[in-house]
Amino acid sequence: MNIRKGVDRDIRKVFLANAILAATVLVGILVFLLSYGVRAFFPSPLAFTDPSSRPVKVSEFLTGTVWNPDAYGQPSYGIIPLLLGSFITTLIALVIAVPLGVASAVFIAERLKGWQRITAKVIIELFAGFPSVIIGFFGLLVLGPFLARLFNVPSGLNLLTAGVTLALMSLPTIITVSDDALLVVPNSYREAAYALGASPWITATRIILPAARSGILAAVMLGFGRAVGETMAVLMVAGNAPVIPRSLFDPVRTITSTIAIELGETAFNTPHFFSLFALGFILFIIALATNLIAESLFRREKRSFTL
Amino acid sequence: MKKSNYRRTRFISNIWFIVLAIPLLLFILFIGYMCFYLLKNGINVISWEFLTRPPASGMTAGGILPCIIGTVYITFISLLFSIPIGIFSAIYLAEYAPNNIFTRIIRSSVRSLAGIPSIVYGLFGVALFVRTMDIGLSVLASGLTLGLMNLPWIIATAEEAITAIPGSFREGALALGATKWESIYRNVLPYAFPGILTGILLAVARTMGETAPILFTGVTYFTRELPRTPLQKFMALPYHLFALATQHDQLLKVRPIAFGTALVLLFLVLLFDAIAFIIRMRIAATNKWEV
């Protein structure tokens, strides 16, 4: 009897330890990215033998407009072009994906029932699980050339193709989360609107959609998070020149693709190596903030329906 | 008069919903076309030789066996790590966790982990496994990095599956004198198992397709030998596709092999998704306790 009680007590501790371990991963990522990232701004052990590996200046890192860590003797570490690259591609993606995604979600939530609804949701979920490298491959071979022909530009590897590719990749997130947000709205809202003589269309757009606005905003935030953190697909279709794009058809380089391109070719213990971790840290903070905001928005929507 | 007014409103409402359906329809058509395009271009490349031979003549001939083995190997190692930790964490969160700030922090951290970009996991893998723990570029370092990444997915689905089991299942065992753990072990976990398995299968599907976390932790463009120990470098399907599509110096010559690789990878991913989906449908059909 006592053995059984003892097992019961101890096994709880095992489960607790595992849960704490899982939660610690987040802290671990934060600590490692930060401790590696800041080393870019302090003299490295190699600085004495190689003059090009001087530490990065914080002001240059945050406000510089040139990213060229490989320039011999005069490396520059300005992240502005990369930050802009990430934000502009993501902005284009959202401009395309938010209206289409929310429209699709309203249609699925208000009009589809039974097997039609399941089919639509399964197809979208399957697409969400497509490896990003396959979507990048398709973007490279089909989407890029198609957009290049459509707008009569020489190369399809540009800002627009990257934006469209990211739009496709964030659509499943936006549709799924918006659909959840719309389903949270109590049926009494629909019934009240119908009783007052509103048509299903008016009910969906004037009653349900506004009531779910916090949840829809959460969907947009999560779509943003998905697009800004995407690496392989955008790496394959964006052209990757680390300059501030002047038009929709200029190549663009994001934070994620910079890490992917440069980390493999950079020697350990150099400022360049550590500066990529500083980039990763910025990406981590953006993703974390996005998720926390989205979570609190969704909670706010749910709370607004409890009496 | 009133009746026709009603009909008109109804008609306009339906027209608007048809307009609303267009984006969804286009999106589904796009997904269909993408699958068709990959199938059309890749199906002729697939043969028994393609699946069972290593690459030859500078990747322009031969097969992708080492990539398939590498992908299976790292996915397996990631699961060795994330299945036990994931399920134990889920049991704690679903059955034991009190409703306090400490639990909320754990839950929130795990949920946030699911939204961290995969390339950040790659950086973390480099810093922790390759450098600090000095495992080096290897199957093990990549597998562990992927394990960290799919851990939150496994926890989320397992917790959901355990929470879905009604309280009466536990109370029955407790009333007969079972301890809390005995009630969970005998009366909850067996019924939650299909749901937990669904989560694991979905994690497998997504882990196999990930490129960014393995990019700097051990994947390589070409190795002559298959990884005999987990401390060797390896080839993997998604990286192979990336390299053939963008890095090779004879892009057009390796294109058929790239299509074949893409098709094999997509087939594997969809296969695991499909099994997970079938189990989920069967759970929905058989679990009659949900009234």
Chai-1 contact restraints between the chains, C-beta under 6 A:
chainA,res_idxA,chainB,res_idxB,connection_type,confidence,min_distance_angstrom,max_distance_angstrom,comment,restraint_id
A,R4,B,T179,contact,1.0,0.0,6.0,A-B,restraint_1
A,D8,B,T179,contact,1.0,0.0,6.0,A-B,restraint_2
A,D8,B,K180,contact,1.0,0.0,6.0,A-B,restraint_3
A,D8,B,W181,contact,1.0,0.0,6.0,A-B,restraint_4
A,I11,B,W181,contact,1.0,0.0,6.0,A-B,restraint_5
A,R12,B,Y96,contact,1.0,0.0,6.0,A-B,restraint_6
A,F15,B,F88,contact,1.0,0.0,6.0,A-B,restraint_7
A,F15,B,I91,contact,1.0,0.0,6.0,A-B,restraint_8
A,F15,B,Y92,contact,1.0,0.0,6.0,A-B,restraint_9
A,L16,B,Y92,contact,1.0,0.0,6.0,A-B,restraint_10
A,N18,B,I85,contact,1.0,0.0,6.0,A-B,restraint_11
A,N18,B,F88,contact,1.0,0.0,6.0,A-B,restraint_12
A,N18,B,S89,contact,1.0,0.0,6.0,A-B,restraint_13
A,A19,B,S89,contact,1.0,0.0,6.0,A-B,restraint_14
A,A19,B,Y92,contact,1.0,0.0,6.0,A-B,restraint_15
A,A19,B,I106,contact,1.0,0.0,6.0,A-B,restraint_16
A,A22,B,S89,contact,1.0,0.0,6.0,A-B,restraint_17
A,A22,B,V110,contact,1.0,0.0,6.0,A-B,restraint_18
A,A22,B,L151,contact,1.0,0.0,6.0,A-B,restraint_19
A,A23,B,I106,contact,1.0,0.0,6.0,A-B,restraint_20
A,A23,B,S109,contact,1.0,0.0,6.0,A-B,restraint_21
A,A23,B,V110,contact,1.0,0.0,6.0,A-B,restraint_22
A,V25,B,L113,contact,1.0,0.0,6.0,A-B,restraint_23
A,V25,B,L148,contact,1.0,0.0,6.0,A-B,restraint_24
A,L26,B,S109,contact,1.0,0.0,6.0,A-B,restraint_25
A,L26,B,S112,contact,1.0,0.0,6.0,A-B,restraint_26
A,L26,B,L113,contact,1.0,0.0,6.0,A-B,restraint_27
A,I29,B,F124,contact,1.0,0.0,6.0,A-B,restraint_28
A,F32,B,F124,contact,1.0,0.0,6.0,A-B,restraint_29
A,F32,B,A127,contact,1.0,0.0,6.0,A-B,restraint_30
A,F32,B,L128,contact,1.0,0.0,6.0,A-B,restraint_31
A,Y36,B,A127,contact,1.0,0.0,6.0,A-B,restraint_32
A,L100,B,P23,contact,1.0,0.0,6.0,A-B,restraint_33
A,A103,B,L20,contact,1.0,0.0,6.0,A-B,restraint_34
A,A103,B,P23,contact,1.0,0.0,6.0,A-B,restraint_35
A,S104,B,P23,contact,1.0,0.0,6.0,A-B,restraint_36
A,S104,B,L24,contact,1.0,0.0,6.0,A-B,restraint_37
A,F107,B,L20,contact,1.0,0.0,6.0,A-B,restraint_38
A,F107,B,A21,contact,1.0,0.0,6.0,A-B,restraint_39
A,F107,B,L24,contact,1.0,0.0,6.0,A-B,restraint_40
A,R111,B,F17,contact,1.0,0.0,6.0,A-B,restraint_41
A,I123,B,I28,contact,1.0,0.0,6.0,A-B,restraint_42
A,L126,B,D273,contact,1.0,0.0,6.0,A-B,restraint_43
A,F127,B,I31,contact,1.0,0.0,6.0,A-B,restraint_44
A,G129,B,A205,contact,1.0,0.0,6.0,A-B,restraint_45
A,G129,B,R206,contact,1.0,0.0,6.0,A-B,restraint_46
A,G129,B,D273,contact,1.0,0.0,6.0,A-B,restraint_47
A,P131,B,G209,contact,1.0,0.0,6.0,A-B,restraint_48
A,P131,B,P238,contact,1.0,0.0,6.0,A-B,restraint_49
A,P131,B,L265,contact,1.0,0.0,6.0,A-B,restraint_50
A,V133,B,T211,contact,1.0,0.0,6.0,A-B,restraint_51
A,V133,B,P238,contact,1.0,0.0,6.0,A-B,restraint_52
A,V133,B,L241,contact,1.0,0.0,6.0,A-B,restraint_53
A,V133,B,F242,contact,1.0,0.0,6.0,A-B,restraint_54
A,I134,B,A262,contact,1.0,0.0,6.0,A-B,restraint_55
A,I134,B,L266,contact,1.0,0.0,6.0,A-B,restraint_56
A,F137,B,A245,contact,1.0,0.0,6.0,A-B,restraint_57
A,F137,B,A262,contact,1.0,0.0,6.0,A-B,restraint_58
A,F138,B,M34,contact,1.0,0.0,6.0,A-B,restraint_59
A,S199,B,T9,contact,1.0,0.0,6.0,A-B,restraint_60
A,S199,B,S13,contact,1.0,0.0,6.0,A-B,restraint_61
A,P200,B,S13,contact,1.0,0.0,6.0,A-B,restraint_62
A,W201,B,S13,contact,1.0,0.0,6.0,A-B,restraint_63
A,W201,B,W16,contact,1.0,0.0,6.0,A-B,restraint_64
A,G225,B,G115,contact,1.0,0.0,6.0,A-B,restraint_65
A,G229,B,P117,contact,1.0,0.0,6.0,A-B,restraint_66
A,T231,B,I119,contact,1.0,0.0,6.0,A-B,restraint_67
A,T231,B,A212,contact,1.0,0.0,6.0,A-B,restraint_68
A,M232,B,T211,contact,1.0,0.0,6.0,A-B,restraint_69
A,M236,B,T246,contact,1.0,0.0,6.0,A-B,restraint_70
A,T256,B,I119,contact,1.0,0.0,6.0,A-B,restraint_71
A,I259,B,I119,contact,1.0,0.0,6.0,A-B,restraint_72
A,L263,B,F216,contact,1.0,0.0,6.0,A-B,restraint_73
A,G264,B,F216,contact,1.0,0.0,6.0,A-B,restraint_74
A,F277,B,L123,contact,1.0,0.0,6.0,A-B,restraint_75
A,G280,B,V120,contact,1.0,0.0,6.0,A-B,restraint_76
A,G280,B,L123,contact,1.0,0.0,6.0,A-B,restraint_77
A,L283,B,P117,contact,1.0,0.0,6.0,A-B,restraint_78
A,L283,B,V120,contact,1.0,0.0,6.0,A-B,restraint_79
A,F284,B,V120,contact,1.0,0.0,6.0,A-B,restraint_80
A,A287,B,G115,contact,1.0,0.0,6.0,A-B,restraint_81
A,A287,B,I116,contact,1.0,0.0,6.0,A-B,restraint_82
A,A287,B,P117,contact,1.0,0.0,6.0,A-B,restraint_83
A,L288,B,S112,contact,1.0,0.0,6.0,A-B,restraint_84
A,N291,B,S112,contact,1.0,0.0,6.0,A-B,restraint_85
A,N291,B,G115,contact,1.0,0.0,6.0,A-B,restraint_86
